[in-house]
């Protein structure tokens, strides 16, 4: 290294140890090393010289400190800087639109969701993008101005609150402005007439019109009767539209006489066509088994013979999954109106099933199971009418003597 200063025998030597100054010497037959906190260079040699002189002087006086504590340089004390009041900067304002990219990251990495395939997550991102120059603290007030139903509002409130909690734990924000915001109460609203259940006679007339192509144009390349099995299945089983569309060959067991409802081929914000749909579980994530009646068995058998297990049972004329929105718009609604039944949605088939099941005396628990409801409260709220006056009281047969 170039600066080694080796002392004579019995003297203190100055050497380079890993780039730092090291002193070595013998005293009373013992070897002593002392490392100094200075780089080994000419500019720092005076530190070594002074320390050597100090040790030699103590040896001469007979007060040499064999523990070497006396000769170790004191560690410099950190300087304490007093904060200057004029240096305190005002708090940074965080605007909601600036959190859009972090919301994308949270949705993908924390929630494991594809934001483009979720109505709520995509809706929240669009809200954040619209809220330009809106401070974080005003998010509750902005949400209150959005035209959202109670269910949608509460769901998005919950998602945003979780998102802000994540930002808070990450140190991005200092408060969660939605932590104490209450959910909206569901107001009692009138049931949509478009989902009003059909009577048994109306169902029969409608399905016959589909089967016989009564209202199908003669030059139409695709006959209405092609959709007869699909529509009959919905009216006879009450399954959700996406569950019917996603029904596969492997789900029908002719031996056990049952139909497994465990999947749905659901629409996304991108649309209702085959390419826009995704496979997922049922609405509440359960699996249910429906009895396979003789009528359904006769109808379904030709549709599944010699088909792959993962093939969809019901297909469009072009061999793709059925687009329920276009089916409803082009076939179902026009025919129901021409039959003087009224303007109804395809979902009316499910409501017709639930209402018919209750009217025919099926237990509420059975109806809830068949329809895939998570609780009987949903079944009661939608299909059990309490408007009719009771005609009698329950009796107690045993009487006192």
C-alpha positions in Angstrom: 0.0 0.0 0.0 3.0 2.3 0.4 2.8 3.8 3.9 3.7 0.9 6.2 5.8 2.1 9.1 7.3 -0.8 10.9 8.7 0.0 14.3 11.9 -1.4 15.8 11.7 -4.4 18.1 9.7 -3.4 21.2 8.3 -0.3 19.5 4.7 0.3 18.2 4.3 -0.4 14.5 1.8 1.3 12.2 0.3 -1.0 9.5 -2.5 -1.2 7.0 -5.3 -3.6 7.9 -8.0 -3.8 5.3 -7.6 -0.1 4.4 -7.6 1.1 8.0 -4.8 2.1 10.4 -3.7 -0.7 12.7 -1.2 -0.3 15.7 0.6 -3.4 16.9 3.2 -3.8 19.8 4.4 -6.1 22.6 4.3 -5.3 26.3 5.3 -7.7 29.1 5.3 -10.6 26.7 1.7 -9.9 25.4 0.8 -8.8 21.9 -1.6 -5.9 21.5 -3.4 -4.7 18.4 -5.4 -1.5 18.2 -7.5 -0.6 15.2 -8.1 3.1 14.5 -11.2 4.4 12.6 -9.2 6.2 10.0 -8.3 5.3 6.4 -4.7 4.3 5.9 -3.3 7.3 4.0 -0.7 10.0 4.6 -3.4 12.6 5.6 -4.3 10.4 8.6 -0.9 9.4 9.8 -0.8 12.1 12.4 -3.7 10.3 14.2 -1.5 7.2 14.5 1.5 9.2 15.6 -0.4 10.9 18.4 -1.9 7.5 19.6 1.6 5.9 19.6 3.0 8.8 21.7 0.1 8.4 24.2 0.6 4.6 24.6 4.4 5.0 24.9 4.0 7.7 27.6 1.7 5.4 29.7 4.1 2.5 29.3 6.9 4.8 30.6 4.7 5.9 33.6 3.7 2.4 34.4 0.0 3.1 33.9 -0.6 1.3 30.6 -4.2 0.2 30.2 -4.1 -3.4 29.2 -7.8 -3.4 28.2 -7.0 -0.7 25.6 -10.3 1.1 26.4 -8.4 4.3 27.2 -6.8 4.4 23.7 -9.9 3.7 21.6 -11.0 6.9 19.9 -14.4 8.2 21.1 -17.2 7.8 18.7 -18.5 11.1 17.4 -21.8 12.1 18.8 -24.5 12.7 16.2 -25.4 16.3 15.8 -28.9 17.2 16.9 -30.6 19.5 14.4 -33.5 21.6 15.7 -36.4 21.7 13.3 -37.0 25.1 11.7 -40.6 26.2 11.7 -40.2 27.9 8.4 -39.1 24.6 6.8 -42.4 22.7 7.6 -44.2 22.2 4.3 -48.0 22.1 4.0 -49.6 18.6 3.7 -49.7 17.2 0.1 -53.2 17.1 -1.4 -54.0 13.7 -3.0 -56.5 13.8 -5.8 -58.7 10.8 -6.5 -57.9 10.6 -10.2 -54.2 10.2 -9.3 -55.0 6.9 -7.6 -56.2 5.2 -10.7 -53.0 3.4 -11.5 -52.7 2.2 -7.9 -56.3 1.0 -8.1 -55.4 -1.1 -11.1 -52.4 -2.6 -9.2 -54.6 -3.4 -6.2 -57.3 -5.0 -8.3 -54.8 -7.2 -10.2 -52.2 -8.0 -7.5 -54.2 -8.0 -4.2 -57.7 -8.9 -5.4 -56.6 -11.2 -8.2 -59.3 -9.8 -10.5 -59.3 -8.9 -14.1 -60.6 -5.3 -14.0 -61.9 -5.4 -17.5 -64.1 -8.4 -16.8 -65.7 -7.1 -13.6 -68.6 -4.6 -13.7 -67.9 -3.2 -10.2 -64.1 -2.8 -10.4 -64.3 -1.3 -13.9 -67.1 1.0 -12.7 -64.9 2.2 -9.7 -62.0 2.9 -12.0 -64.1 5.0 -14.3 -65.4 6.9 -11.3 -61.8 7.6 -10.2 -60.9 8.7 -13.7 -63.9 11.2 -13.7 -63.0 12.7 -10.3 -60.3 15.0 -11.6 -58.9 17.4 -9.0 -61.2 16.0 -6.3 -59.4 15.7 -3.0 -59.3 12.3 -1.3 -61.3 13.7 1.7 -64.2 14.5 -0.6 -64.7 10.9 -1.9 -67.8 10.2 0.3 -69.5 13.3 -1.0 -68.7 12.4 -4.6 -70.0 8.9 -4.1 -73.3 10.3 -2.8 -73.8 12.2 -6.0 -73.4 9.0 -8.2 -76.7 7.6 -9.5 -76.3 4.1 -8.0 -78.8 1.7 -6.5 -78.3 0.6 -2.9 -76.8 -2.7 -3.8 -74.3 -1.3 -6.3 -73.5 1.6 -4.0 -72.8 -0.6 -1.0 -70.7 -3.0 -3.0 -68.5 -0.2 -4.4 -68.3 1.5 -1.0 -66.9 -1.8 0.4 -64.4 -2.2 -2.4 -63.2 1.4 -2.2 -62.9 1.2 1.6 -60.7 -1.9 1.3 -58.6 -0.1 -1.4 -58.0 2.9 0.9 -57.1 0.6 3.8 -54.5 -0.9 1.6 -53.2 2.5 0.6 -53.1 3.5 4.3 -51.1 0.4 5.3 -48.7 1.1 2.4 -48.1 4.6 3.6 -49.6 6.3 0.5 -52.3 8.0 2.4 -52.7 9.0 6.1 -56.5 8.4 6.5 -59.2 6.2 5.2 -62.0 8.7 4.4 -64.6 5.9 3.9 -63.9 4.0 7.1 -66.9 5.3 9.0 -69.3 5.8 6.1 -72.5 3.7 6.5 -74.0 1.6 3.8 -77.3 2.6 2.2 -80.5 1.0 3.3 -82.5 -0.8 0.6 -85.6 1.0 -0.2 -88.6 -1.1 -1.1 -89.0 -0.8 -4.8 -91.7 -2.0 -7.2 -90.8 -5.3 -8.9 -90.1 -4.9 -12.6 -93.0 -5.8 -14.8 -90.5 -7.2 -17.3 -89.8 -10.1 -14.9 -93.5 -10.7 -14.0 -94.0 -14.4 -14.0 -96.0 -16.1 -16.8 -98.9 -18.4 -16.1 -98.8 -22.0 -17.1 -101.0 -21.3 -20.1 -98.8 -18.4 -21.2 -95.7 -20.5 -20.9 -97.3 -23.2 -23.0 -98.5 -20.8 -25.7 -95.1 -19.1 -25.9 -93.1 -22.3 -26.1 -95.5 -23.7 -28.8 -95.0 -20.5 -30.9 -91.2 -21.1 -30.6 -91.4 -24.8 -31.5 -93.7 -24.3 -34.5 -91.9 -21.2 -35.8 -95.3 -19.3 -35.7 -93.7 -15.9 -35.9 -90.5 -16.8 -37.7 -90.0 -15.2 -41.2 -90.1 -17.8 -43.9 -86.8 -16.5 -45.4 -85.0 -16.5 -42.1 -81.8 -18.6 -42.2 -82.3 -19.5 -38.5 -85.6 -20.9 -37.2 -87.0 -20.0 -33.8 -87.4 -23.7 -33.1 -83.6 -24.0 -32.8 -83.9 -22.2 -29.4 -86.9 -24.3 -28.2 -84.8 -26.7 -26.0 -82.9 -23.8 -24.4 -86.1 -21.8 -23.6 -88.0 -24.9 -22.4 -85.1 -25.8 -20.1 -85.1 -22.3 -18.5 -88.9 -22.3 -17.9 -88.9 -25.9 -16.6 -85.8 -25.7 -14.3 -85.7 -22.0 -13.3 -81.9 -21.9 -13.6 -80.2 -18.6 -14.3 -79.5 -17.5 -17.9 -75.7 -17.8 -17.6 -76.1 -21.3 -15.9 -78.2 -22.5 -18.8 -75.8 -21.1 -21.4 -72.8 -22.7 -19.5 -74.5 -26.1 -19.0 -72.2 -28.8 -20.4 -72.7 -32.4 -21.6 -70.9 -33.8 -18.6 -73.4 -32.1 -16.2 -76.2 -34.3 -17.3 -76.3 -37.8 -15.7 -79.0 -40.0 -17.4 -78.0 -42.9 -15.1 -78.6 -41.1 -11.8 -81.4 -39.0 -13.4 -80.0 -35.6 -12.3 -78.6 -32.4 -13.8 -75.6 -30.7 -12.1 -75.6 -26.9 -11.9 -72.1 -25.9 -11.0 -70.9 -23.5 -13.7 -71.9 -20.4 -15.6 -70.8 -18.9 -18.8 -71.2 -15.3 -17.7 -71.3 -12.1 -19.7 -68.7 -9.4 -19.0 -68.5 -5.6 -19.5 -67.2 -6.5 -23.0 -70.5 -8.0 -24.0 -72.7 -11.0 -24.2 -71.3 -12.7 -27.3 -69.2 -15.9 -27.0 -65.8 -14.2 -27.1 -66.8 -11.7 -24.3 -68.0 -14.4 -21.9 -66.0 -16.1 -19.2 -66.5 -19.4 -17.4 -67.1 -19.1 -13.6 -68.9 -20.8 -10.8 -72.5 -20.2 -9.9 -73.7 -16.8 -8.5 -73.1 -17.9 -4.8 -70.5 -20.5 -5.6 -72.6 -23.5 -4.7 -73.4 -26.8 -6.6 -76.9 -28.1 -6.8 -78.5 -31.1 -8.5 -81.8 -30.9 -10.2 -84.0 -34.0 -10.9 -84.0 -35.0 -14.6 -87.6 -35.5 -15.5 -88.7 -37.8 -18.3 -89.7 -34.8 -20.4 -86.4 -33.1 -20.0 -84.5 -36.4 -20.5 -86.3 -36.9 -23.9 -85.5 -33.4 -25.0 -81.8 -33.4 -23.8 -80.7 -36.8 -25.0 -80.5 -36.0 -28.7 -78.5 -32.8 -27.8 -75.7 -34.6 -26.0 -75.3 -37.8 -27.9 -71.8 -38.3 -29.4 -70.7 -34.9 -27.9 -67.6 -34.1 -26.0 -68.1 -33.9 -22.2 -67.0 -30.2 -22.1 -69.2 -29.2 -24.9 -72.1 -26.8 -24.2 -75.5 -28.5 -24.4 -77.2 -25.5 -25.9 -75.5 -23.8 -28.9 -76.4 -21.0 -31.3 -77.1 -21.9 -35.0 -73.5 -21.0 -35.7 -72.2 -23.5 -33.1 -71.2 -20.9 -30.5 -72.7 -20.2 -27.0 -76.1 -18.6 -27.0 -76.2 -14.8 -26.7 -79.1 -14.3 -24.3 -79.3 -10.5 -24.9 -79.8 -10.9 -28.6 -82.1 -13.8 -28.2 -84.2 -11.7 -25.8 -84.2 -8.7 -28.1 -84.9 -10.4 -31.5 -87.0 -13.4 -30.5 -88.4 -13.5 -27.0 -89.7 -10.0 -26.5 -91.3 -9.6 -30.0 -93.1 -13.0 -29.7 -94.4 -12.3 -26.2 -95.7 -8.9 -27.3 -97.4 -10.5 -30.4 -99.0 -13.1 -28.1 -100.4 -10.2 -26.0 -98.5 -11.6 -23.0 -96.5 -8.3 -22.6 -92.9 -7.0 -22.6 -90.9 -9.5 -20.6 -87.2 -10.3 -20.1 -85.8 -13.8 -20.4 -85.3 -13.7 -16.6 -89.1 -14.0 -16.3 -88.7 -17.7 -17.0 -86.8 -18.0 -13.7 -89.4 -16.0 -11.8 -92.2 -18.1 -13.4 -90.5 -21.2 -12.1 -90.1 -19.9 -8.5 -93.7 -18.6 -8.4 -95.2 -21.8 -9.8 -93.2 -23.9 -7.3 -94.5 -21.9 -4.3 -98.1 -21.9 -5.6 -98.0 -25.7 -6.1 -97.1 -26.2 -2.4 -93.4 -27.0 -2.6 -91.6 -26.2 0.7 -89.6 -22.9 0.8 -86.4 -24.8 1.5 -86.9 -27.0 -1.6 -87.6 -24.0 -3.8 -84.5 -22.2 -2.4 -82.3 -25.2 -3.2 -83.6 -25.7 -6.7 -83.1 -22.0 -7.5 -79.7 -21.8 -6.0 -80.5 -19.2 -3.3 -78.1 -18.8 -0.4 -80.9 -18.2 2.0 -84.7 -18.8 2.1 -85.1 -15.1 2.8 -84.4 -14.5 -0.9 -87.0 -17.0 -1.9 -89.6 -15.6 0.4 -88.9 -12.0 -0.6 -89.3 -12.7 -4.3 -91.9 -15.5 -4.6 -94.0 -15.7 -1.5 -96.9 -13.2 -1.4 -98.1 -11.9 2.0 -100.7 -9.5 0.5 -103.5 -12.0 0.5 -105.5 -12.2 3.8 -105.4 -15.5 5.7 -108.5 -17.6 5.5 -107.9 -19.5 8.8 -105.7 -19.9 11.9 -103.5 -22.8 12.6 -105.3 -25.2 15.0 -104.2 -27.2 18.1 -105.8 -30.6 18.0 -105.3 -31.5 21.7 -107.9 -29.9 24.0 -108.4 -29.9 27.8 -111.1 -32.1 29.3 
